[in-house]
Amino acid sequence: MTSFTLRPFAVRPHRKRSFSRRPSRSKSEWWNDIFRRVLTIAVLLLSTTSASLSQSVDDYRSRNTGNWNNSGTWQRYNGTAWTNNQPVPDAADGVITIRNRHTVTVNKCFNLDELVVKAGALLKVTKRIRLVNGPGLDLTHDGAIQLAGENLVLLTGSTAVTSATDVEVQSSH
């Protein structure tokens, strides 16, 4: 048989809890703190919104320098990410962007719409391209467009082309 001993219950004296107050802040410090928090939240919301609105499904962008008809030159946005080695873009697709430091050479005839040539990018035209009148701007460029290796720059500076009819650019070579 097991034996055990009961000990008397010890009652501790009641202690007052002291809630230490934070050092009081002035109204201007309080408003500055609120302003910083609201500004941080606004910046985060705007940055995620602009990133999600900057591309749409079936938009294309240059992956690197190459020929237009080479699928390795392009990436396509599938709704969540940019994917490599997609079919070559044409007028039926979304926005087609040639990015900074990339040179894309059009070596076959293509119909295009919503073409964007970014600053520092080069579009070399050795065959015919037709800018088809579709939704949005048909051609926006801040880079350079060159015709058939003659170092002739067709457009310089910032340009946006919209047209009620098709625009055709054709090299003489």
Backbone hydrogen bonds, N-H to C=O, Kabsch-Sander energy under -0.5 kcal/mol:
donor,donor_aa,acceptor,acceptor_aa,energy
11,V,9,F,-0.5
12,R,10,A,-0.6
19,F,17,R,-0.7
20,S,18,S,-0.9
30,W,26,S,-2.2
31,W,27,K,-2.7
32,N,28,S,-2.4
33,D,29,E,-2.1
34,I,30,W,-2.1
35,F,31,W,-3.0
36,R,32,N,-2.5
37,R,33,D,-1.9
38,V,34,I,-2.6
39,L,35,F,-2.7
40,T,36,R,-2.2
41,I,37,R,-2.1
42,A,38,V,-2.5
43,V,39,L,-2.5
44,L,40,T,-2.1
45,L,41,I,-2.4
46,L,42,A,-2.7
47,S,43,V,-2.5
48,T,44,L,-2.0
49,T,45,L,-2.1
50,S,46,L,-2.8
51,A,47,S,-1.7
52,S,48,T,-1.8
53,L,49,T,-1.7
54,S,50,S,-0.8
58,D,77,Y,-2.7
59,D,56,S,-1.8
60,Y,95,V,-2.9
61,R,75,Q,-2.0
62,S,97,T,-2.1
63,R,73,T,-3.8
64,N,73,T,-1.0
66,G,103,T,-2.1
68,W,105,T,-3.3
70,N,67,N,-1.7
71,S,69,N,-0.6
73,T,70,N,-2.1
74,W,71,S,-1.2
75,Q,61,R,-2.2
76,R,83,T,-2.2
77,Y,59,D,-2.6
78,N,76,R,-0.5
78,N,81,A,-2.3
83,T,76,R,-2.8
85,N,74,W,-0.8
86,Q,71,S,-0.7
86,Q,74,W,-0.5
91,A,111,N,-1.6
93,D,90,D,-1.8
94,G,58,D,-2.2
96,I,114,E,-2.8
97,T,60,Y,-2.1
97,T,95,V,-0.6
98,I,116,V,-3.1
99,R,97,T,-0.6
101,R,120,G,-1.3
102,H,99,R,-1.8
104,V,122,L,-2.4
105,T,66,G,-1.9
105,T,103,T,-0.5
106,V,104,V,-0.5
106,V,124,K,-3.5
107,N,105,T,-1.0
110,F,128,R,-1.8
112,L,130,R,-3.5
115,L,138,D,-2.4
116,V,96,I,-3.2
117,V,140,T,-2.6
118,K,98,I,-2.5
118,K,116,V,-0.6
121,A,118,K,-2.2
122,L,102,H,-2.3
123,L,144,A,-2.4
124,K,104,V,-2.4
124,K,122,L,-0.6
125,V,123,L,-0.5
125,V,146,Q,-3.6
126,T,106,V,-2.2
126,T,124,K,-0.7
127,K,106,V,-0.9
129,I,169,V,-2.6
130,R,110,F,-2.4
131,L,129,I,-0.5
131,L,167,V,-3.7
132,V,112,L,-3.3
132,V,130,R,-0.9
134,G,132,V,-0.6
138,D,161,V,-1.4
139,L,161,V,-1.4
140,T,115,L,-2.8
141,H,159,T,-2.7
142,D,117,V,-3.1
143,G,117,V,-1.1
144,A,121,A,-1.9
145,I,155,L,-0.8
146,Q,123,L,-2.9
147,L,152,L,-1.7
148,A,125,V,-3.5
148,A,146,Q,-0.5
150,E,147,L,-1.9
152,L,147,L,-0.7
153,V,151,N,-0.7
154,L,145,I,-2.2
154,L,152,L,-0.7
155,L,145,I,-0.5
159,T,141,H,-2.3
161,V,139,L,-3.1
162,T,160,A,-0.5
167,V,131,L,-2.3
169,V,129,I,-2.8
